[in-house]
């Protein structure tokens, strides 16, 4: 019961933050992506139909992330909210909600790199119900619960942007969730 209250509270704050960001400076969409398991997922790789190797080091995921970004100091510091939905490594519904502070690391000509950090809620359809699944106890949510979740106070992202035009950037983001999971996503953002 407490878990659901915490989850509902985080989602409420996330949605209210999105509402406050209606006058955003950027909106964007990214196509998700590639999951990278630095240590492999040998015990559960058999559950991953889109793995690119037998041990589940690289797994294709299909879905999207939408984001809004509001700059609070020039075009250097911003607040960014991201909502993602995708088919996870086992081809089950998954996603994440994130809000955080971003800062530009560098900008050279049309190229820029930003980094940010903030709370992130990762969720997925419960894997415990999958036959043969070995539970490494990363996600909360036990047998009989529809979803599992993982809450990170420190979720972050590095985002590379290439300026296509004055109003549009091609983007690539990297989420460094070492040692368990890292991910890549590609997309575009439009300056408002």
C-alpha positions in Angstrom: 0.0 0.0 0.0 2.8 2.4 0.9 4.6 1.5 -2.3 1.6 2.5 -4.4 1.3 5.8 -2.5 4.9 6.6 -3.2 4.5 5.6 -6.8 1.3 7.7 -7.2 2.9 10.7 -5.4 5.9 10.6 -7.7 3.7 10.4 -10.8 1.6 13.3 -9.5 4.7 15.5 -9.0 5.9 14.5 -12.5 2.6 15.4 -14.2 2.4 18.7 -12.3 5.9 19.5 -13.4 5.0 18.8 -17.0 2.0 21.1 -16.7 4.3 23.9 -15.4 6.6 23.4 -18.4 3.9 24.1 -21.0 5.9 27.1 -22.1 8.9 24.9 -22.7 12.0 25.9 -24.7 12.3 22.4 -26.3 10.1 19.5 -27.0 11.4 16.2 -28.4 10.9 12.6 -29.2 13.4 9.8 -29.1 13.1 6.3 -30.4 14.2 3.8 -27.8 16.6 2.1 -28.1 19.4 -0.2 -27.2 19.8 -1.7 -23.7 23.3 -2.5 -22.6 23.9 -4.9 -19.8 27.7 -4.4 -18.9 27.8 -7.7 -17.0 25.5 -9.6 -19.4 22.2 -11.2 -18.4 23.3 -14.9 -18.7 20.6 -16.2 -16.4 17.7 -14.5 -18.1 19.0 -14.0 -21.6 16.7 -16.8 -22.9 13.7 -14.4 -22.1 15.1 -11.7 -24.4 13.9 -12.3 -28.0 15.7 -9.2 -29.4 19.1 -9.8 -27.9 22.1 -9.2 -30.2 24.3 -11.8 -28.5 23.7 -15.0 -26.6 24.3 -13.6 -23.1 22.1 -10.5 -23.4 24.9 -7.8 -23.3 23.0 -5.9 -26.1 19.3 -6.0 -26.5 17.1 -4.0 -28.8 14.0 -2.3 -27.3 11.3 -0.7 -29.3 9.4 2.4 -28.0 9.6 6.1 -27.6 10.5 8.9 -25.1 8.9 12.3 -25.1 10.4 15.2 -23.4 9.9 18.8 -22.5 12.8 21.1 -21.5 12.7 24.6 -19.9 15.9 26.6 -19.7 16.3 28.5 -16.4 19.7 30.0 -17.1 20.4 31.2 -20.7 20.7 28.1 -22.9 23.0 26.4 -20.4 21.0 25.1 -17.4 17.5 23.6 -17.8 14.9 21.4 -16.2 13.9 18.5 -18.3 11.0 16.0 -17.9 10.9 12.7 -19.8 8.3 10.0 -20.2 9.1 6.8 -22.0 7.1 3.7 -23.0 8.7 0.8 -24.7 8.8 -3.0 -25.1 11.5 -4.0 -22.5 14.1 -6.7 -23.0 11.5 -9.5 -22.6 9.1 -7.7 -25.0 6.8 -6.6 -22.1 5.5 -3.1 -21.4 8.1 -1.0 -19.7 9.0 2.6 -19.3 10.3 5.4 -17.1 9.4 8.8 -15.8 12.2 11.3 -15.1 12.6 14.9 -14.1 16.0 16.5 -13.6 18.3 19.4 -13.9 20.6 19.6 -17.0 23.7 21.5 -17.7 25.6 22.0 -20.9 29.0 20.5 -20.8 30.2 22.0 -24.1 29.0 23.5 -27.3 31.3 23.6 -30.4 29.7 24.9 -33.6 26.7 22.6 -34.3 27.7 20.0 -31.6 26.8 20.1 -28.0 26.8 17.7 -25.0 24.7 18.1 -21.9 24.4 16.1 -18.7 21.8 15.9 -16.0 20.6 14.2 -12.9 17.3 13.8 -11.1 14.8 11.3 -9.8 13.7 8.5 -12.1 11.0 5.9 -11.8 11.5 2.8 -14.0 8.6 0.3 -14.3 7.9 -2.8 -16.2 5.4 -5.6 -16.5 6.3 -8.1 -13.7 8.9 -10.6 -14.9 8.4 -12.9 -11.9 5.5 -14.5 -13.7 7.8 -15.6 -16.6 8.7 -19.3 -16.5 12.4 -19.8 -15.7 13.0 -16.2 -14.6 15.8 -15.8 -12.1 15.1 -12.8 -9.9 18.2 -10.6 -9.1 16.0 -8.5 -6.8 16.7 -5.2 -8.6 13.0 -4.3 -9.0 10.4 -4.0 -6.3 7.1 -5.8 -6.8 6.5 -9.5 -5.9 4.4 -12.3 -7.2 0.9 -11.4 -8.0 1.6 -7.7 -8.6 1.1 -6.6 -12.2 4.1 -4.3 -12.4 7.6 -4.1 -10.9 9.4 -0.8 -10.4 12.7 0.7 -9.5 13.1 4.2 -8.1 16.4 6.1 -8.5 17.0 9.5 -6.8 20.1 9.9 -9.0 18.9 8.9 -12.5 20.8 10.7 -15.2 21.5 11.2 -18.8 24.2 12.5 -21.2 22.7 13.9 -24.4 24.6 14.8 -27.6 22.9 17.2 -30.0 23.7 18.1 -33.6 22.0 21.2 -34.8 20.2 20.4 -38.1 18.7 23.9 -38.3 18.0 26.9 -36.1 15.0 25.2 -34.7 15.8 21.4 -34.8 18.5 19.2 -33.4 19.2 15.5 -33.9 19.8 13.9 -30.5 21.4 10.8 -29.0 21.1 10.1 -25.3 23.0 7.7 -23.1 21.8 6.7 -19.7 24.7 5.4 -17.6 23.0 2.9 -15.2 26.2 1.0 -14.5 26.6 -1.8 -13.4 23.2 -3.1 -14.2 21.8 -1.3 -17.3 22.8 1.4 -19.7 20.7 2.6 -22.7 20.9 4.5 -25.9 18.1 6.4 -27.7 18.0 8.5 -30.9 15.6 11.3 -31.9 15.0 15.0 -32.5 14.2 18.0 -30.5 12.5 21.2 -31.6 13.3 24.6 -30.2 10.2 26.6 -29.2 
